[in-house]
Amino acid sequence: MIKNRFWFFVVIVCLFVSIAANWYQYEKNVSDQQKVDHAFASELGRVASALDAKTEDNRVVYLLIVEHLSKASALSSHNSDNKLASSISSHLSEMINAFRNSSQNPNGIRDQDELKKLFVQLSEEPINMEIYSKIFDILYKQ
């Protein structure tokens, strides 16, 4: 009888340890996912800040924009909304190309204030495809 209680106690302790380890791993994964989502949104917000930068050489601004869009593109594949990850990544890659092409335009980017507002909105709602299309409308209107 005592042997059975001992083994029962060992099994209960093993189950408790297993459940606690799984719970810890789950919480750690949720925390890591939130960090990735926050970093993704932050990079999109930094694009808005780069658009606001005033420098003598606009190429510096374009390099900052391309840098932040590249980081956002890399983070998009690890975003919590996996269904839209490839679509978001392709949109960001297309934006990188559009900004690179705009850097060759001597007039620069038109509607820079509107773009800044859209990127701020995008940093708040990174999976809103309507905002992406508004950004493309402005970029390709150049």
N, C-alpha and C positions, 0 to 999 in steps of 0.2 A: 504494500500500500504506500509506503514512504517512497519507494523507487518511482512509482507512478506519479506521485505529486512532484517529485524532483524533475522528472522529464516534462511534465505538464508546465512547470514553472520555466524550464529552459525554453520550451517552445513558445510560451507567451512572451518571454524576454526577447527572443529572436524576432518574433513578429513585430513587437514594439520597435525594436531597433530598425528593422526593415522599413516600416511605415515612416518612422522619423527621418530616415535617410532619403526616402522618396519625396517626402514633403519638403525637405531642405533643398533637394535638387530642383524640384518644381519652382519653389520660390526664387531660387537663384536664376533659373532660366527666364522667369517673368521679369525679374529685375534687369537682366542683361538685355532682354527684348525692349524694355522701356528705354534703356540707355541708347540703343540703336535708333529707335524711333525719334528720340529727342535729338540725337546728333544729326539725323536726316533733316528734320525740320529746322534745326539751327543752321545747317549749311544753306538751305533755301533762304532763310532770313539774312544770312551774310551776303547773298547775292544782292538783296535790296540795299544793304549797307554799302556794297561796292558801287552800286549805281549812284549812290549819293556822294561818293568820293569826288573831290575836286582836285585834279592834278593837271599839270601843263601837258603831260603826255597821256593821251587817252589810251594808249596801248597798255599802260599799267592797270587801268580800270578794267579793260577787257581781259587781261591776264588774271586779275582777281576773280572776275566773274567766271571765267573758264575753270579756274582752280576750284571754286566752290561748287560749281555744277558737276565737275568731275568727281569730287568727293561725295556729293549727293547721289550721283549715279551709282557709285560703288556701294553705297549704303542701301540703295533702293532694293537690291536683291535680297537683303536681309531684313526688310521692312516687315512689320507684323501682318500687313495685308498682302499675302503671297499671290492672291489672284491677279492683282494689278501690277505686280513687281516688274514683269517684262515690259508691260506697256509704259510704265513710269520710266523705266530705264531707257527705253527707246526715245521717249519724249525728251528726256534730259540730254541724251546724246545728240538729238536733233537741235536742241537749244544751243549746245556747245558749238555746233557747226554754224548756226545762225549768228551767234555772237562773234565767232571768228571771221565770218564774212562781213559782218558789220564793222569790224575793226579796220577793214580796208576802205570803208566809206569815209571820205573826208568830212562829211557833215556830221558824222557820229550817229547816235541813236536818237530818233525822234520819240516824242512821248515818253521821255525818261521818267517823269514823275508818275505817269500811269503804270509803267512797268514796275516801278518801285512798289506802288500800292498792290499790284497783282502779286509780286513776290512775297510781300508781307502776308497777304491773304493765303498764298500757297504754303507759307511756313506754318500757318494755323490749320489749314486743311490740305495736307500734302497729297491726298488721293482724289481731290476734286478735279476731274478731267475738264470741266468747263473753264476753269482758270487757265489750264494749260493751253486750251484752244484760243483764249483771249490773248495770251502772251504771244502765241504764234501769229495771230492776226496783226499784232503790232510789229513784231520782228520782220514779217514778210511784206509789210506795207512799205518798208523803207525804199 
